[in-house]
């Protein structure tokens, strides 16, 4: 799947340990529910022009 948007960019979370842990826990829980491994990707609003 290819997602192209000028409105959002991949969130930079290197220094956000709590946010990373929440995402990892959600991935684990969703995988348990569905029986399929998942990867969640965090996006943040771009600071560019609004559409």
Order of alpha helices (4+ residues) and beta strands (2+ residues): beta-alpha-beta
